[in-house]
């Protein structure tokens, strides 16, 4: 019986952690595929200035040739002006973002409309600009404490009532699993580091 419980608990952990990590990944990568993201902005600037290297740094060597070919094609159309310029810019931004996502090992689902940066990403970029990472670590520390305490309190309160009935027992199990999965998944994420990057072999 104990072995069965241990096995079941391990399965719950694995499933829960996978879902948590998938959720974190989706949220973390959201801004790179928008019109207001750094890749699309670099693509637009490359056409404006005629300097390919402005956007080339956002892809790996494996994507560089295709990006350069599309750049030359789009630059010729861009220089015509008018509606042709808008179409060329849009197409090149889409191409750059698609190839950037490919270099990251991520799927491409189209170029999204402009949107504000998530607070964490905004703080991360601001830290690079100012050279001061303290506001970013303060933000992360606050959210870590708040969320951990939330799941902890729910599990602690449910634990007090778990022996009163089957319903309360199930509520305790639900709260316990969510609490432990959150902590374990968060710890694994911290240890694992970034889930992807843009590969630049030496």
Buried (B, 14 or more C-beta within 10 A) or exposed (E): EEEEEEEEEEEBBEEBBEEBBEEBBEEBBBBBBBBEBBBBBBBBEBBEEEEBEBBBEBBBEEBBEBBBEBBEBBBEBBEEEEEBBEBBBBBBBBBBBBBBBBBBEBEBEEBBEEEEBEEBBBBBBBBEEEEEEEEBEEBEEEEEEEEBEEBBEBBBEBBEEBEEEEEBBEBBBEBBBBBBBBBBBBEEBEEEEEBEEBEEEE
